[in-house]
Amino acid sequence: MRRVFVSAVLAAGAVALTVGTAPVASATTIDVQPGQSIQAAVNKAHAGDVIVVHPGAYHESVRISKNFITIRGSGDSKSGSVLEPKAGTKRCGHGSAGFCLIGRKAKTGIDPVTGTRISGFLVKGFHGFGLFAQFAKNTIVRHNSFQDNSDYGAAAFTSTGTRFLYNRASGAEEAGIYVGDSPKANATVVGNVVTGNEFGFFFRDAAVGVARNNRARGNCAGFMVLNSGAPTVPHRWTIQLNDVTHNDKKCPPIAGEGFPPLSGTGIFLLGARNNVVQHNTVWSNRPGETTPFGGGIRLESSKPFGGTNAGGNVIAHNQAYRNKPADIVWDGKGTNKFLANKCGHSQPGGLCH
């Protein structure tokens, strides 16, 4: 639950988002070749334009604050379009992020950057984020790979209508894919593969979303839905049809936040309320070190971290086996429903059918 350079910006999270303008009819295509600048193309672009980035390595951070800009790479591998850090840049938090989407201040609040589409990139090695969205609306991030970015692979803060579709994220010290601090997230997270992060998917203090047909493997926790005590209680998330296996990476305690070591947790609702977890396959999530957490599907109060009991959740029709300390773990606080889950062992007993 580390906080990085976004902290000051997040303090403005209560400011209203105003509506962006619609794209113009006369869209053009702008080509970017190796040795040229993606940022220069963004600066030149108008609403509705498509920037096509040809195969090659591009050393820069790219900031988008215009509406309805599409940036289309040539593939999310070494032979496609690769975005890597550049030393000495001031853009995107002094080069902390590969792509940064940041809304503008307006007289009526915040004018969100709207309708951005980014696809076909390998984004790697940034010391903050592969992609960072703040005050963004209706963003589509599709078919990208976020690799070894220090804090987050791809993250949306105080945003609405974000869609993370068919991306890969690995090697993040915080979350592979993150949606947080968003009272009207309305997020869609579909078809992504996350491996080797602290949290594969992390939904913190964000309301309403669907996470479907994703794969989480080799993280400290596959899914985390956290209520940290912020004004927005995470609720109405539907987590379904996901493959959550072998999330047994070892993560140490988080200094200064009182959060203990984490390992071996499949789907974790920590203080989250009124969510649905259904039709998931949750296998062999076993702590690799001593931790108070762990287990296939776990529901627990976040009061020790400033939140609430986990309540009003429905855990139904999941298959959970070979998880430790149990396939379903519930601290017994709050009122939750457990329906037709196929599993071997639960704590307390009686939650498997």
C-alpha beads as a LAMMPS data file, in Angstrom:
LAMMPS data file: protein, C-alpha beads

353 atoms
352 bonds

1 atom types
1 bond types

-500.0 500.0 xlo xhi
-500.0 500.0 ylo yhi
-500.0 500.0 zlo zhi

Masses

1 110.0

Atoms # bond

1 1 1 0.000 0.000 0.000
2 1 1 2.863 2.357 -0.757
3 1 1 2.142 5.936 -1.797
4 1 1 4.432 7.481 -4.389
5 1 1 4.500 10.818 -6.217
6 1 1 0.706 10.902 -6.665
7 1 1 0.003 11.808 -3.025
8 1 1 -0.278 15.555 -3.529
9 1 1 -2.483 15.189 -6.573
10 1 1 -4.774 12.725 -4.817
11 1 1 -5.533 15.324 -2.183
12 1 1 -7.707 16.992 -4.816
13 1 1 -9.744 13.821 -5.316
14 1 1 -12.997 15.343 -4.092
15 1 1 -13.003 17.934 -6.886
16 1 1 -15.765 17.368 -9.422
17 1 1 -14.904 16.081 -12.883
18 1 1 -16.367 18.039 -15.751
19 1 1 -17.282 16.538 -19.118
20 1 1 -14.762 16.533 -21.979
21 1 1 -15.550 17.616 -25.491
22 1 1 -16.415 15.193 -28.286
23 1 1 -13.846 14.287 -30.967
24 1 1 -13.861 16.239 -34.197
25 1 1 -14.818 14.605 -37.483
26 1 1 -11.590 15.333 -39.407
27 1 1 -9.211 12.877 -37.691
28 1 1 -5.739 12.269 -39.086
29 1 1 -3.019 9.631 -38.617
30 1 1 0.397 10.653 -37.340
31 1 1 3.279 8.214 -37.825
32 1 1 6.169 7.994 -35.370
33 1 1 9.331 6.236 -36.495
34 1 1 12.329 5.140 -34.372
35 1 1 14.368 8.193 -33.442
36 1 1 11.290 10.399 -33.406
37 1 1 9.296 11.490 -30.360
38 1 1 5.910 10.110 -29.338
39 1 1 5.427 13.214 -27.175
40 1 1 5.988 15.476 -30.165
41 1 1 3.219 13.605 -31.981
42 1 1 0.900 14.021 -28.985
43 1 1 1.662 17.739 -28.887
44 1 1 0.754 18.009 -32.568
45 1 1 -2.396 15.858 -32.357
46 1 1 -5.990 17.031 -32.168
47 1 1 -9.051 15.267 -30.768
48 1 1 -9.768 12.128 -32.765
49 1 1 -6.270 11.748 -34.198
50 1 1 -4.484 8.383 -34.223
51 1 1 -0.755 8.207 -33.486
52 1 1 0.836 5.083 -34.970
53 1 1 4.152 4.170 -33.337
54 1 1 6.303 1.932 -35.501
55 1 1 8.523 -0.860 -34.102
56 1 1 11.512 0.307 -32.127
57 1 1 12.692 1.525 -28.724
58 1 1 11.507 4.928 -27.522
59 1 1 13.236 6.464 -24.508
60 1 1 10.823 8.989 -23.072
61 1 1 7.834 9.609 -20.845
62 1 1 4.624 10.531 -22.660
63 1 1 2.060 12.878 -21.119
64 1 1 -1.490 13.025 -22.501
65 1 1 -3.792 15.832 -21.420
66 1 1 -5.746 16.242 -24.676
67 1 1 -9.051 14.467 -25.228
68 1 1 -9.752 11.575 -27.611
69 1 1 -6.173 10.747 -28.556
70 1 1 -5.349 7.204 -29.713
71 1 1 -1.759 5.948 -29.466
72 1 1 -1.302 2.658 -31.253
73 1 1 1.938 0.734 -30.892
74 1 1 3.187 -2.114 -33.047
75 1 1 3.063 -4.883 -30.446
76 1 1 3.817 -5.477 -26.775
77 1 1 7.111 -7.335 -27.247
78 1 1 10.762 -6.491 -27.886
79 1 1 10.083 -6.581 -31.611
80 1 1 7.185 -4.127 -31.267
81 1 1 7.012 -0.653 -29.730
82 1 1 9.086 -0.438 -26.545
83 1 1 8.817 2.485 -24.131
84 1 1 11.705 2.898 -21.687
85 1 1 12.872 5.635 -19.296
86 1 1 14.936 8.633 -20.254
87 1 1 17.204 10.236 -17.674
88 1 1 16.751 13.899 -16.856
89 1 1 13.187 14.379 -18.083
90 1 1 10.763 16.503 -16.050
91 1 1 7.683 15.012 -17.696
92 1 1 5.425 12.531 -15.833
93 1 1 6.868 13.092 -12.386
94 1 1 10.465 13.424 -13.531
95 1 1 10.227 10.300 -15.636
96 1 1 8.444 8.194 -13.014
97 1 1 5.892 6.927 -15.536
98 1 1 5.936 5.707 -19.099
99 1 1 2.518 7.083 -20.003
100 1 1 0.786 9.626 -17.780
101 1 1 -2.773 10.802 -18.349
102 1 1 -3.583 13.799 -16.190
103 1 1 -6.687 15.991 -16.215
104 1 1 -6.552 19.768 -16.073
105 1 1 -7.833 22.180 -13.443
106 1 1 -10.897 24.132 -14.550
107 1 1 -13.068 26.825 -12.959
108 1 1 -15.762 24.239 -12.222
109 1 1 -13.386 21.585 -10.891
110 1 1 -11.210 19.179 -12.829
111 1 1 -11.573 18.741 -16.575
112 1 1 -10.668 15.052 -17.049
113 1 1 -8.541 13.836 -19.897
114 1 1 -11.158 11.879 -21.836
115 1 1 -11.209 9.088 -24.369
116 1 1 -7.523 8.146 -24.418
117 1 1 -6.711 4.816 -26.064
118 1 1 -3.326 3.160 -25.721
119 1 1 -2.475 -0.235 -27.208
120 1 1 0.403 -2.330 -28.473
121 1 1 3.323 -1.277 -26.218
122 1 1 5.924 -2.938 -24.051
123 1 1 6.468 -0.454 -21.211
124 1 1 9.315 -1.374 -18.915
125 1 1 11.751 -0.186 -16.305
126 1 1 10.082 2.984 -15.007
127 1 1 10.632 3.694 -11.315
128 1 1 6.990 4.569 -10.654
129 1 1 4.428 3.402 -13.188
130 1 1 4.194 1.854 -16.577
131 1 1 0.975 3.827 -17.027
132 1 1 -0.477 6.404 -14.638
133 1 1 -3.945 7.923 -15.032
134 1 1 -5.166 10.715 -12.751
135 1 1 -8.507 12.464 -13.325
136 1 1 -9.118 10.455 -16.486
137 1 1 -12.393 9.420 -18.080
138 1 1 -13.231 6.532 -20.423
139 1 1 -9.628 5.441 -20.865
140 1 1 -8.971 2.205 -22.775
141 1 1 -5.664 0.408 -22.152
142 1 1 -5.521 -2.687 -24.337
143 1 1 -2.973 -5.325 -25.366
144 1 1 0.051 -3.811 -23.610
145 1 1 2.776 -5.347 -21.460
146 1 1 3.967 -3.557 -18.333
147 1 1 7.219 -5.103 -17.191
148 1 1 9.404 -4.375 -14.165
149 1 1 8.003 -0.946 -13.391
150 1 1 8.937 -0.367 -9.790
151 1 1 5.630 0.540 -8.126
152 1 1 2.685 -0.153 -10.464
153 1 1 2.257 -1.692 -13.876
154 1 1 -0.847 0.265 -14.911
155 1 1 -2.861 2.369 -12.466
156 1 1 -5.906 4.637 -12.510
157 1 1 -6.499 7.078 -9.647
158 1 1 -9.586 9.254 -9.206
159 1 1 -10.843 8.226 -12.624
160 1 1 -14.026 6.831 -14.141
161 1 1 -14.812 4.417 -16.945
162 1 1 -11.300 2.949 -17.097
163 1 1 -10.955 -0.229 -19.128
164 1 1 -7.912 -2.469 -18.720
165 1 1 -8.261 -5.124 -21.428
166 1 1 -5.933 -8.012 -22.317
167 1 1 -2.777 -6.531 -20.821
168 1 1 0.131 -8.221 -19.092
169 1 1 1.788 -6.849 -15.965
170 1 1 4.734 -8.281 -14.063
171 1 1 7.425 -7.297 -11.590
172 1 1 5.664 -4.403 -9.818
173 1 1 6.430 -3.843 -6.152
174 1 1 2.853 -2.703 -5.559
175 1 1 0.168 -3.711 -8.093
176 1 1 0.200 -5.093 -11.587
177 1 1 -3.151 -3.437 -12.351
178 1 1 -4.687 -0.905 -10.000
179 1 1 -7.948 1.018 -9.688
180 1 1 -8.180 3.260 -6.660
181 1 1 -9.381 6.396 -4.902
182 1 1 -12.339 6.521 -7.286
183 1 1 -15.896 6.955 -5.959
184 1 1 -17.315 6.407 -9.459
185 1 1 -14.748 4.035 -10.919
186 1 1 -17.124 2.067 -13.189
187 1 1 -14.045 0.090 -14.177
188 1 1 -13.751 -2.901 -16.504
189 1 1 -10.799 -5.264 -16.022
190 1 1 -10.988 -8.150 -18.501
191 1 1 -8.574 -10.693 -19.953
192 1 1 -5.397 -9.500 -18.233
193 1 1 -2.500 -11.655 -17.022
194 1 1 -0.560 -10.532 -13.943
195 1 1 2.483 -12.332 -12.540
196 1 1 5.162 -11.655 -9.942
197 1 1 3.720 -8.483 -8.404
198 1 1 2.851 -7.747 -4.790
199 1 1 -0.838 -7.482 -5.699
200 1 1 -1.886 -8.853 -9.051
201 1 1 -5.089 -6.786 -9.148
202 1 1 -5.584 -4.116 -6.506
203 1 1 -8.888 -2.235 -6.099
204 1 1 -8.518 0.228 -3.230
205 1 1 -11.198 2.668 -2.059
206 1 1 -12.915 2.460 -5.444
207 1 1 -16.561 1.723 -6.130
208 1 1 -18.202 -0.344 -8.845
209 1 1 -16.361 -2.482 -11.353
210 1 1 -16.079 -5.863 -13.004
211 1 1 -12.977 -8.069 -13.126
212 1 1 -13.558 -11.040 -15.418
213 1 1 -11.553 -13.696 -17.245
214 1 1 -8.213 -12.598 -15.805
215 1 1 -5.264 -14.706 -14.681
216 1 1 -3.269 -14.022 -11.523
217 1 1 -0.269 -16.218 -10.799
218 1 1 2.861 -15.892 -8.682
219 1 1 1.893 -12.669 -6.899
220 1 1 1.799 -12.184 -3.125
221 1 1 -1.977 -11.786 -3.499
222 1 1 -3.910 -12.405 -6.692
223 1 1 -6.760 -9.949 -6.005
224 1 1 -7.018 -7.391 -3.237
225 1 1 -10.145 -5.286 -2.642
226 1 1 -9.256 -2.933 0.197
227 1 1 -11.205 -0.500 2.342
228 1 1 -8.536 1.648 3.957
229 1 1 -11.000 3.968 5.705
230 1 1 -11.137 6.539 2.903
231 1 1 -14.531 8.137 2.138
232 1 1 -15.203 5.642 -0.672
233 1 1 -15.968 2.130 0.574
234 1 1 -15.097 -0.385 -2.157
235 1 1 -18.385 -1.964 -3.184
236 1 1 -20.277 -3.505 -6.106
237 1 1 -17.230 -5.169 -7.605
238 1 1 -17.982 -8.369 -9.499
239 1 1 -14.973 -10.678 -9.562
240 1 1 -15.820 -13.654 -11.718
241 1 1 -14.423 -16.332 -14.027
242 1 1 -10.829 -15.623 -13.047
243 1 1 -7.968 -18.108 -12.735
244 1 1 -6.127 -17.412 -9.461
245 1 1 -3.308 -19.878 -8.821
246 1 1 -0.012 -20.206 -6.953
247 1 1 0.062 -16.666 -5.606
248 1 1 2.774 -17.564 -3.140
249 1 1 5.406 -14.871 -3.668
250 1 1 6.874 -13.519 -0.423
251 1 1 6.279 -9.836 0.334
252 1 1 7.741 -8.211 3.471
253 1 1 5.866 -5.911 5.875
254 1 1 5.198 -2.388 4.591
255 1 1 7.170 -0.022 6.775
256 1 1 5.216 2.813 8.346
257 1 1 1.783 1.444 7.407
258 1 1 1.470 -1.415 9.864
259 1 1 0.751 -3.907 7.101
260 1 1 2.197 -7.355 7.832
261 1 1 4.004 -9.743 5.479
262 1 1 1.840 -10.979 2.624
263 1 1 1.968 -14.255 0.757
264 1 1 -0.284 -17.052 -0.427
265 1 1 -3.582 -15.186 -0.843
266 1 1 -5.847 -15.746 -3.838
267 1 1 -8.785 -13.316 -3.579
268 1 1 -8.770 -11.020 -0.547
269 1 1 -11.693 -8.811 0.489
270 1 1 -10.218 -6.670 3.251
271 1 1 -13.009 -4.519 4.671
272 1 1 -14.759 -4.503 1.280
273 1 1 -18.564 -4.528 1.267
274 1 1 -21.386 -5.687 -1.012
275 1 1 -19.244 -7.363 -3.669
276 1 1 -19.742 -10.590 -5.627
277 1 1 -17.000 -13.220 -6.028
278 1 1 -18.275 -16.006 -8.249
279 1 1 -17.272 -18.750 -10.675
280 1 1 -13.548 -18.323 -10.053
281 1 1 -10.921 -21.070 -10.021
282 1 1 -8.672 -20.583 -6.993
283 1 1 -5.912 -23.181 -6.633
284 1 1 -2.785 -23.736 -4.549
285 1 1 -2.372 -20.326 -2.981
286 1 1 -0.075 -21.124 -0.083
287 1 1 1.958 -18.668 1.995
288 1 1 5.679 -18.838 1.350
289 1 1 6.390 -17.214 4.733
290 1 1 4.722 -16.585 8.061
291 1 1 1.786 -14.213 7.582
292 1 1 -1.538 -13.577 9.335
293 1 1 -3.224 -13.774 5.939
294 1 1 -3.173 -16.442 3.229
295 1 1 -5.845 -18.698 1.811
296 1 1 -7.829 -19.150 -1.371
297 1 1 -10.684 -16.677 -0.812
298 1 1 -10.335 -14.553 2.311
299 1 1 -12.731 -12.076 3.958
300 1 1 -11.455 -10.013 6.844
301 1 1 -12.088 -6.763 8.674
302 1 1 -9.869 -3.820 7.760
303 1 1 -10.580 -1.999 11.038
304 1 1 -6.939 -2.420 12.134
305 1 1 -6.006 -0.386 9.025
306 1 1 -8.737 2.226 9.419
307 1 1 -11.575 0.532 7.489
308 1 1 -14.606 -1.607 8.345
309 1 1 -15.696 -5.222 8.598
310 1 1 -16.148 -7.095 5.320
311 1 1 -19.928 -7.396 4.963
312 1 1 -22.693 -7.907 2.440
313 1 1 -20.451 -9.924 0.116
314 1 1 -21.606 -12.950 -1.865
315 1 1 -19.085 -15.755 -2.416
316 1 1 -20.712 -18.223 -4.807
317 1 1 -19.981 -21.092 -7.200
318 1 1 -16.197 -20.890 -6.891
319 1 1 -13.817 -23.853 -7.116
320 1 1 -11.102 -23.565 -4.501
321 1 1 -8.701 -26.370 -3.638
322 1 1 -5.264 -26.935 -2.127
323 1 1 -5.079 -23.475 -0.574
324 1 1 -3.591 -22.808 2.882
325 1 1 -4.531 -22.267 5.621
326 1 1 -7.899 -23.019 3.976
327 1 1 -9.765 -22.661 0.710
328 1 1 -12.150 -20.085 2.193
329 1 1 -11.204 -18.031 5.252
330 1 1 -13.604 -15.662 7.011
331 1 1 -13.009 -13.880 10.288
332 1 1 -16.723 -14.169 11.125
333 1 1 -17.265 -10.416 11.262
334 1 1 -19.989 -8.799 9.179
335 1 1 -22.733 -10.698 7.338
336 1 1 -21.708 -12.501 4.149
337 1 1 -23.209 -15.249 1.989
338 1 1 -21.357 -18.393 0.919
339 1 1 -23.248 -20.339 -1.740
340 1 1 -22.374 -23.563 -3.603
341 1 1 -18.609 -23.225 -3.392
342 1 1 -16.705 -26.396 -4.264
343 1 1 -13.765 -26.568 -1.922
344 1 1 -12.025 -28.907 0.475
345 1 1 -11.675 -26.982 3.729
346 1 1 -12.847 -23.686 5.188
347 1 1 -12.259 -21.633 8.325
348 1 1 -14.754 -21.688 9.977
349 1 1 -16.163 -24.952 8.723
350 1 1 -19.304 -25.231 6.653
351 1 1 -18.476 -22.739 3.890
352 1 1 -17.707 -25.444 1.316
353 1 1 -20.503 -27.342 -0.427

Bonds

1 1 1 2
2 1 2 3
3 1 3 4
4 1 4 5
5 1 5 6
6 1 6 7
7 1 7 8
8 1 8 9
9 1 9 10
10 1 10 11
11 1 11 12
12 1 12 13
13 1 13 14
14 1 14 15
15 1 15 16
16 1 16 17
17 1 17 18
18 1 18 19
19 1 19 20
20 1 20 21
21 1 21 22
22 1 22 23
23 1 23 24
24 1 24 25
25 1 25 26
26 1 26 27
27 1 27 28
28 1 28 29
29 1 29 30
30 1 30 31
31 1 31 32
32 1 32 33
33 1 33 34
34 1 34 35
35 1 35 36
36 1 36 37
37 1 37 38
38 1 38 39
39 1 39 40
40 1 40 41
41 1 41 42
42 1 42 43
43 1 43 44
44 1 44 45
45 1 45 46
46 1 46 47
47 1 47 48
48 1 48 49
49 1 49 50
50 1 50 51
51 1 51 52
52 1 52 53
53 1 53 54
54 1 54 55
55 1 55 56
56 1 56 57
57 1 57 58
58 1 58 59
59 1 59 60
60 1 60 61
61 1 61 62
62 1 62 63
63 1 63 64
64 1 64 65
65 1 65 66
66 1 66 67
67 1 67 68
68 1 68 69
69 1 69 70
70 1 70 71
71 1 71 72
72 1 72 73
73 1 73 74
74 1 74 75
75 1 75 76
76 1 76 77
77 1 77 78
78 1 78 79
79 1 79 80
80 1 80 81
81 1 81 82
82 1 82 83
83 1 83 84
84 1 84 85
85 1 85 86
86 1 86 87
87 1 87 88
88 1 88 89
89 1 89 90
90 1 90 91
91 1 91 92
92 1 92 93
93 1 93 94
94 1 94 95
95 1 95 96
96 1 96 97
97 1 97 98
98 1 98 99
99 1 99 100
100 1 100 101
101 1 101 102
102 1 102 103
103 1 103 104
104 1 104 105
105 1 105 106
106 1 106 107
107 1 107 108
108 1 108 109
109 1 109 110
110 1 110 111
111 1 111 112
112 1 112 113
113 1 113 114
114 1 114 115
115 1 115 116
116 1 116 117
117 1 117 118
118 1 118 119
119 1 119 120
120 1 120 121
121 1 121 122
122 1 122 123
123 1 123 124
124 1 124 125
125 1 125 126
126 1 126 127
127 1 127 128
128 1 128 129
129 1 129 130
130 1 130 131
131 1 131 132
132 1 132 133
133 1 133 134
134 1 134 135
135 1 135 136
136 1 136 137
137 1 137 138
138 1 138 139
139 1 139 140
140 1 140 141
141 1 141 142
142 1 142 143
143 1 143 144
144 1 144 145
145 1 145 146
146 1 146 147
147 1 147 148
148 1 148 149
149 1 149 150
150 1 150 151
151 1 151 152
152 1 152 153
153 1 153 154
154 1 154 155
155 1 155 156
156 1 156 157
157 1 157 158
158 1 158 159
159 1 159 160
160 1 160 161
161 1 161 162
162 1 162 163
163 1 163 164
164 1 164 165
165 1 165 166
166 1 166 167
167 1 167 168
168 1 168 169
169 1 169 170
170 1 170 171
171 1 171 172
172 1 172 173
173 1 173 174
174 1 174 175
175 1 175 176
176 1 176 177
177 1 177 178
178 1 178 179
179 1 179 180
180 1 180 181
181 1 181 182
182 1 182 183
183 1 183 184
184 1 184 185
185 1 185 186
186 1 186 187
187 1 187 188
188 1 188 189
189 1 189 190
190 1 190 191
191 1 191 192
192 1 192 193
193 1 193 194
194 1 194 195
195 1 195 196
196 1 196 197
197 1 197 198
198 1 198 199
199 1 199 200
200 1 200 201
201 1 201 202
202 1 202 203
203 1 203 204
204 1 204 205
205 1 205 206
206 1 206 207
207 1 207 208
208 1 208 209
209 1 209 210
210 1 210 211
211 1 211 212
212 1 212 213
213 1 213 214
214 1 214 215
215 1 215 216
216 1 216 217
217 1 217 218
218 1 218 219
219 1 219 220
220 1 220 221
221 1 221 222
222 1 222 223
223 1 223 224
224 1 224 225
225 1 225 226
226 1 226 227
227 1 227 228
228 1 228 229
229 1 229 230
230 1 230 231
231 1 231 232
232 1 232 233
233 1 233 234
234 1 234 235
235 1 235 236
236 1 236 237
237 1 237 238
238 1 238 239
239 1 239 240
240 1 240 241
241 1 241 242
242 1 242 243
243 1 243 244
244 1 244 245
245 1 245 246
246 1 246 247
247 1 247 248
248 1 248 249
249 1 249 250
250 1 250 251
251 1 251 252
252 1 252 253
253 1 253 254
254 1 254 255
255 1 255 256
256 1 256 257
257 1 257 258
258 1 258 259
259 1 259 260
260 1 260 261
261 1 261 262
262 1 262 263
263 1 263 264
264 1 264 265
265 1 265 266
266 1 266 267
267 1 267 268
268 1 268 269
269 1 269 270
270 1 270 271
271 1 271 272
272 1 272 273
273 1 273 274
274 1 274 275
275 1 275 276
276 1 276 277
277 1 277 278
278 1 278 279
279 1 279 280
280 1 280 281
281 1 281 282
282 1 282 283
283 1 283 284
284 1 284 285
285 1 285 286
286 1 286 287
287 1 287 288
288 1 288 289
289 1 289 290
290 1 290 291
291 1 291 292
292 1 292 293
293 1 293 294
294 1 294 295
295 1 295 296
296 1 296 297
297 1 297 298
298 1 298 299
299 1 299 300
300 1 300 301
301 1 301 302
302 1 302 303
303 1 303 304
304 1 304 305
305 1 305 306
306 1 306 307
307 1 307 308
308 1 308 309
309 1 309 310
310 1 310 311
311 1 311 312
312 1 312 313
313 1 313 314
314 1 314 315
315 1 315 316
316 1 316 317
317 1 317 318
318 1 318 319
319 1 319 320
320 1 320 321
321 1 321 322
322 1 322 323
323 1 323 324
324 1 324 325
325 1 325 326
326 1 326 327
327 1 327 328
328 1 328 329
329 1 329 330
330 1 330 331
331 1 331 332
332 1 332 333
333 1 333 334
334 1 334 335
335 1 335 336
336 1 336 337
337 1 337 338
338 1 338 339
339 1 339 340
340 1 340 341
341 1 341 342
342 1 342 343
343 1 343 344
344 1 344 345
345 1 345 346
346 1 346 347
347 1 347 348
348 1 348 349
349 1 349 350
350 1 350 351
351 1 351 352
352 1 352 353
